[in-house]
Amino acid sequence: MMNELALALHGGAGTIARARMTAAQEQAYREALQAALEIGYAVLEAGGPALDAVEMAVRSLEDCPLFNAGRGAVFTHDGHHEMDAAIMDGRNRAAGAVAGVRTVQNPIQAARLVMEHTEHVLLAWPGADELAKEHGLPTQPAAYFFTQHRYDQLQEAILEGRVRLDHSQAVKEPAPLVEPGAFPEDPKKKMGTVGAVARDRHGNLAAATSTGGMTNKRYSRIGDSPVIGAGTFADNTTCAISCTGHGEFFLRAVVAHDISCLMEYRGLSLAEACRIVVHDKLAPVGGEGGLVAVDAAGNISLPFNSEGMYRASRTSNSPLQIGIYAE
């Protein structure tokens, strides 16, 4: 069945166990996911483009400190924030992305600015911040992005000698310090990237992704989120994809584009292409995470190989659905 309108979003994937989530915490996440989805879907219902819908949905998630993007971004090893974002238009594969921005309130806006007002696709700090300032995008001082919870995570990660994939709990015994660049992976982790994909009433697709990266990351590390074809992709003839997970694995597998290629060259359905990439290709090599996807007919797929993924979706033929755990 054709879904004229479709919107799906995620707020991160990883070790998200029901037993470690209080009722109040779960309710807060569900409300934030619902609010973002309603904002984006209202754009579609009003006849707006998919590009606007995914941007508005992601901006809502960036403004919520629960998620590792925008205001809720995690801290780097040096105690600041380096945020990445990307957006892509399925009509013509136009794309824009930013990496390592530090002052832009909504990095997804900066990504769209790159797409629409420059001849480039990916700009990094400090130039990306300069461009945003020149065009009057809202910027914020470091204090705006500070949350005590994220700061505490940084101190724990430094003590453990680890890079952390979002807001994980501390391990009971500190890990021995290791050489820089050889951090072990925290086994209790959540990947807090946010993203959205949409189909509008004209059949156009779009995708948007935003993240604060890894807690305690060093050397201006950049993951898959702002890399077109890895963490973000959209093409009207196949699908729109926004990923969340351990970025190094998603980069190596070129996940978002691989799904599109399986659909284009092998004629696979969206669901089957997603299953092959997320479960058959990523999982065996340790690529933990998930994604949200929509195809040209408005079909939605929300696959993940982790314990859970914050997610929400709605189409013109199905009501609002919100999920957190593997169900």
N, C-alpha and C positions, 0 to 999 in steps of 0.2 A: 504493500500500500504506500502510495506517495505521501510523504509528509511535506506539505507546502512550507511550513515553518518548523525549524528544529534548532535547539540550542542545548549544548552540553558544556559543563565546566568541571574543573577539578581544583582541589586545594592542597594537593600533595598526596604521596603514597609512601608506604613503608610499614614499619612495625607499629601498627595501630591496633592495640588489643583492647577489647571490651572491658577486660578485668582491670586495666590500668586507667580507665576513663570514668570520671565521676559523672553522675547524671547531669549536673550543672554544666560541666565541660562539654559533654555531648550536645546538650541543648544549645549552647553558645555556637558551636560549630554548625549545627543544622540551621540555626537562624541566619548565620552569616552566609551560608551557601544559598539558602532560599532567597535572601535579599539580593544577592548578586544575580541569581538566575532571573528573578522577577524584573530587575532593572534591564537586563539584556533582552529578555523576551518581550518587554513592553516596546522596545525599539522595533522588533520584528512585527509585532501586531499593528503598530502604527504605519507599517509600510516602509520602515527604514531599512538600510542596507545591512547585510551580515557584518560588514566591516565595523560599522558603528556599534552593533550589538555586542561583538566580542570585545571591543575596546571598553565599552561601558561596564560590562560584566567584570572584566579584569581590573578596571579601576576601582570598582567596589571592593574587590578582594585585596587590592594593594592598600586600600585605606583601612583595612581591618588588621589590628595587631596580632590576630590569631595565626595569620599565615606568613610564611617566609617570602615576602615580597613587599616592596614599598615600605609602609610604616612598620611592618613587622619583620623587616629584614634582619638576618643574623649578623653577627659581628665577624670581621676578619681578625687575623692574628694580631694586627696592629691596632685593633680597637675602633675601626670605623666600618662603614658599610659600602659595599661594591655591588651594585644591582644591575641585572641584565634583563632585557626584554626584546621581544620580536613580534611583528605582526605581518600577515600576508593576505593578499587579496586573490581569491581564486579565479577571478575573471581574466586576469592577465599575468598572474604570478608576480605582480609588483610586491616588493617586500622592503621592510625597514627594520633595523635592529640597533640596539645600543648595548655596550658592555662596560661594566665597572663604573656606572654613573654614581655620584655621591650626593648630589643636592636636589635632583629632580623629584618632586613629590610623587608623580605617577610616571614611572619609567616607560609604561606602554604608550603614553602620549608622546614621549620623546622618540620612540621607535616609529610611530606613525609620522612624526615630523620628518624623520630621515627619509621615509618612503615617499612622502608627498612634496617635500621642499628641497631635496638634494638629488644629485645624480648618483648617490651611493646607496649601498645596502646596509653596511655595518659600520658604525662609528663607536670609538672607545673613549673613555675618560682620558684627558680632560676636555677634548674637543666636543664630545657629545653634550657635556654640561654647558659648554659655551654656546653651542647651537641652541639649546633649549632656552637659555637665558636671553639670547638675542631675539628669539621669537615670542618671548613673554610667557613661557610655560611656568606654572607655579613651582617655585623652589623652596626648600626648607633648610634651616640650620641642622647640624648634627643632632641637636637635642630632640628634634621632632621624631627622629628614627629610633631614639633610645627607648628601650623597654627593659625593665629590671630582669625580667625572665630571660631575655636573650643575652643580657650581660652576664648573668649567672651561668648560662650555658657556656659562654666563652671561657670563663674562669675554670669551669670543670674540664672543658676540652683541653685547655693549656696544661692543667694539672695532670690529666691523663696522657698527654702527649698525642692527642688524636685530632684528626679532622672529623667533624660531625656532620651528618646529613640531617640538618634541621634540628627541631627541638626534642632531642632524645633525653632519656633519664640518665643520670650518672651511673657508671658502673660502680659496684661496691668497693672494689679495690683499684686504686690508680694503676694504669698500665705503665710499664717502664718507659722512660723517655727514649725516643728513637731519633735517628738522623733526620734532619729536615728533608721533606719530600718523600719520606717513607712511612707516613702515618698509617697505622692499621685502621681498618674500618670499624666503627662502633656497631656492635651487633644489635643494639637497641636504638633503632633509628626511624626517622620519618623524613621523607623528602618533601619539602614544603613549597615547591614551585606551584604557581597558580596558572590557570590557562582556560581558554574557552574556544569552542568551535561553533559555527552556525551556518544554517541555510536560510536565505530570505525568500520572499514570495516570488522573486524573479529567477530563482534557481541559482543564485550566486552563493559561493562558499567563502568563508574566511576563518582564519585561526589567529590566536594571540596567546603569548606566553610571557610570564614575568617571574623573576626569582631573585632572592638575595644570596643564593649560592650556598656554600658550606660554612658552618661555624668553624672559626680558627683557620680558614683558608689563607694561603700565603702566595706571594709572588704574582699577584693579579690573576689568579686562576679564573678561567672562564669555562663554563660547562656547555651543555647542549642547547639550553633554552634560546639563546640569541642566534644560534647557527641554523640558517635556513636549510631544511632537509634533514636535520638531525632532530632537533626538539620542536620545530615548528614548520608546517608546510600546508599549502592550500592550492588546489587546482580544481576548477569546476568540473572537469571531465572525470575526476576520480573521487577525491576526498579532501577533507581538512583535518589536520592532526595537531594536537598540543600534548606534549609529553611531560612526564614527571618521573624522576628516578635518579639513579646514580649516573650523572651526566657523562662520565668518561666512557661508559659502556654504550650509552645512547649515541655518543659521537662516533665511536668506532663502527657501530652498526648502521649509521645513517638511518635511524629508525623511521622517522616520519616519511621520508622519501621512499624507503624500501616498501612500506605498505602501499603507497601510491603505485609503485612499479608493479607489484604483484597484481594489483587490480587492472592496470593498463595492459601489461604484457601477457599475463596469464589468465585474465578474465575472472579472477577470484572475486567473491563478494567481500564487502568491507569486513564483516565478522571473521571470515576465514583468513583474510590477509592479516588482520590484527592478531589472530590466534597464533599464526605461524611465527610472526615476528616477536611477539611478547613472550609466548610460552615455549616455542620450539627453538628460537634463535638466541634470545636474550637470557632466559632463565638458566640454561645449562652452563653458561660461562660466567654466571654471577651478576648478570645485569638485572638488578631488581628495580621494579617500579611499574608504571602503567601509563595510560594515556586516555584522552577522550577523542572521539572521531565521529565524523558525519560524512555521508556520501552524497552523490548528486540527487538521489531520490529522497534525501532527508532521513535515511536510516542512521541510527546512532549505535556506536559500540563503545563500551567503557571497560576495556580489559586491563587487568593488572596481575602480576605474579607475586606480589607482596602480601603481607597479612591484611592490609586494608588500603583504601584510597578514599579521601574525601571527594565526593562527586555529587552532581545534580544534573538533571536533564528534564526537558519537556519538548513535546512536539505538538503539532496541530491535531494529532490523533491520539495523544497520550498525555495524561496529567503530569504535574510536577512529581518527580521522583528524586529522593535524596538517599544516599548511602554512605556509609563509613567503613564498615567491616566487610570481610568476605562472607557473602550470604548465598 
